[in-house]
């Protein structure tokens, strides 16, 4: 991504994979995502609390907005 420039990213719900506390869940045993019942969203950066890999140094992620749109 360009440094210091805003970009738009589209993330289709159909591409999402099930995770819990930073660990991948088996999609064959996890119920499918009910897109009509989404009430919140969380973001986790690699090297988070539940992983042994930690990143050091200064960094930032600026998010202007997150919106959901219906794509057909």
Backbone bond lengths (Angstrom), bond angles and torsions (degrees), N, CA, C in turn:
res aa  C-N    CA-C-N  psi(-1)  N-CA   C-N-CA  omega(-1)  CA-C   N-CA-C  phi
1 X - - - 1.450 - - 1.523 109.46 -
2 X 1.305 117.09 147.30 1.466 120.24 178.67 1.532 111.15 -64.09
3 X 1.320 116.69 138.70 1.459 121.24 179.70 1.528 109.89 -72.12
4 X 1.319 116.00 136.60 1.467 123.49 176.45 1.525 113.91 60.72
5 X 1.314 118.03 28.14 1.460 121.48 175.77 1.524 109.08 -127.07
6 X 1.320 115.98 141.88 1.458 119.96 174.88 1.521 109.57 -76.06
7 X 1.316 116.58 140.01 1.461 121.60 175.46 1.522 108.03 -131.62
8 X 1.306 116.40 158.49 1.462 121.64 173.86 1.517 107.99 -105.43
9 X 1.317 115.51 132.80 1.457 121.45 178.27 1.521 108.02 -121.57
10 X 1.312 116.53 134.44 1.463 122.09 177.31 1.522 107.96 -111.28
11 X 1.312 116.04 124.21 1.461 122.38 -177.36 1.523 108.67 -121.71
12 X 1.327 118.18 96.43 1.469 120.71 -179.26 1.535 111.40 -63.98
13 X 1.320 116.27 133.60 1.465 120.24 178.72 1.527 111.54 -56.34
14 X 1.316 117.93 -31.88 1.469 120.68 -179.41 1.523 112.30 -64.15
15 X 1.334 117.71 -20.25 1.463 121.29 178.58 1.524 112.64 -88.43
16 X 1.335 118.00 -8.69 1.465 120.61 -178.34 1.524 110.05 -69.28
17 X 1.326 115.85 145.81 1.463 122.31 177.56 1.529 108.01 -117.45
18 X 1.343 117.54 146.28 1.466 119.51 -177.80 1.535 112.60 -72.95
19 X 1.325 115.32 129.58 1.468 123.22 176.31 1.513 108.10 -135.21
20 X 1.322 115.61 152.58 1.453 121.24 172.24 1.516 107.88 -142.48
21 X 1.315 116.77 123.48 1.463 122.95 -179.43 1.528 111.96 52.95
22 X 1.330 115.61 40.80 1.461 120.98 176.04 1.511 115.28 81.62
23 X 1.325 117.59 1.86 1.468 120.57 -179.04 1.521 110.39 -113.24
24 X 1.321 114.70 137.80 1.458 121.54 179.64 1.528 110.15 -66.79
25 X 1.328 116.41 137.12 1.463 121.79 175.69 1.519 109.07 -103.49
26 X 1.310 116.58 152.91 1.462 121.61 178.89 1.526 108.96 -71.11
27 X 1.347 117.71 114.84 1.470 119.41 -178.81 1.526 113.31 -64.66
28 X 1.344 117.26 -17.71 1.468 120.65 179.39 1.526 112.21 -77.71
29 X 1.329 117.06 -21.06 1.466 120.20 -179.05 1.529 112.13 -115.03
30 X 1.321 117.15 0.95 1.462 122.34 179.76 1.524 109.09 -102.27
31 X 1.329 118.16 132.86 1.471 119.07 178.47 1.529 110.70 -58.77
32 X 1.324 118.05 147.00 1.465 120.24 178.77 1.534 111.15 -65.10
33 X 1.323 115.77 153.08 1.459 121.55 178.77 1.524 110.06 -65.29
34 X 1.328 115.92 122.92 1.465 121.05 176.37 1.526 107.33 -88.33
35 X 1.318 116.61 98.62 1.458 121.40 -174.72 1.526 113.19 -66.70
36 X 1.320 117.85 -14.49 1.468 120.32 179.03 1.529 111.80 -85.49
37 X 1.341 117.62 -6.81 1.461 120.80 -174.65 1.530 112.54 -121.81
38 X 1.318 117.85 25.33 1.464 120.90 178.77 1.526 108.07 -81.45
39 X 1.340 116.27 122.70 1.463 120.52 -179.04 1.522 112.89 -117.20
40 X 1.332 117.77 -12.54 1.461 120.07 178.80 1.523 108.94 -157.88
41 X 1.321 115.34 167.18 1.454 121.44 178.00 1.525 107.67 -139.13
42 X 1.320 116.14 144.56 1.456 121.15 176.81 1.518 109.75 -126.57
43 X 1.298 116.14 149.23 1.460 121.70 178.14 1.520 108.49 -118.27
44 X 1.328 116.40 134.92 1.455 120.43 176.77 1.517 108.00 -128.03
45 X 1.311 116.09 129.62 1.454 122.61 179.53 1.529 108.14 -92.28
46 X 1.332 116.68 140.91 1.469 121.37 179.18 1.522 109.21 -54.62
47 X 1.335 115.19 139.25 1.456 120.05 -178.15 1.517 110.86 88.77
48 X 1.307 115.89 25.70 1.460 121.18 -177.01 1.517 113.32 -78.32
49 X 1.302 115.15 -167.14 1.455 123.63 -173.53 1.524 112.70 -57.70
50 X 1.329 117.56 -38.64 1.458 120.46 -171.48 1.526 113.90 -91.74
51 X 1.323 118.92 4.00 1.460 121.75 -178.57 1.521 110.46 -114.29
52 X 1.344 117.28 147.59 1.462 119.70 179.17 1.532 112.56 -72.63
53 X 1.332 117.65 -19.54 1.464 121.65 -178.31 1.527 108.52 -83.77
54 X 1.308 116.58 122.01 1.463 121.12 178.11 1.524 108.78 -118.26
55 X 1.306 116.46 140.66 1.458 121.15 176.82 1.524 108.70 -99.93
56 X 1.333 115.20 140.74 1.459 120.58 -178.90 1.521 109.37 -114.59
57 X 1.296 116.11 155.57 1.457 120.47 176.53 1.516 111.74 108.24
58 X 1.309 113.97 175.03 1.456 121.33 -177.79 1.522 110.22 -86.46
59 X 1.298 115.84 135.87 1.466 120.58 175.84 1.524 108.12 -155.53
60 X 1.315 115.33 166.62 1.460 118.84 176.88 1.519 109.38 -153.65
61 X 1.300 114.79 155.23 1.454 122.87 175.11 1.523 105.96 -137.34
62 X 1.309 116.41 115.71 1.458 120.73 179.09 1.518 108.88 -104.47
63 X 1.322 115.98 126.03 1.464 121.88 179.02 1.516 107.30 -118.05
64 X 1.315 115.90 118.65 1.458 121.06 179.76 1.525 110.25 -76.80
65 X 1.327 116.97 -43.71 1.461 120.07 178.34 1.523 109.78 -163.98
66 X 1.310 114.26 157.82 1.464 122.44 172.33 1.522 105.79 -129.80
67 X 1.319 116.27 124.94 1.460 119.93 178.26 1.523 108.99 -132.40
68 X 1.299 115.81 154.56 1.464 121.38 174.94 1.523 107.84 -108.53
69 X 1.300 115.57 134.35 1.464 120.58 177.87 1.516 108.71 -129.18
70 X 1.310 116.18 147.10 1.458 120.65 178.10 1.522 108.59 -85.83
71 X 1.312 115.55 121.50 1.469 121.22 178.30 1.516 108.58 -106.15
72 X 1.289 116.06 136.78 1.462 119.15 179.76 1.498 110.41 -122.45
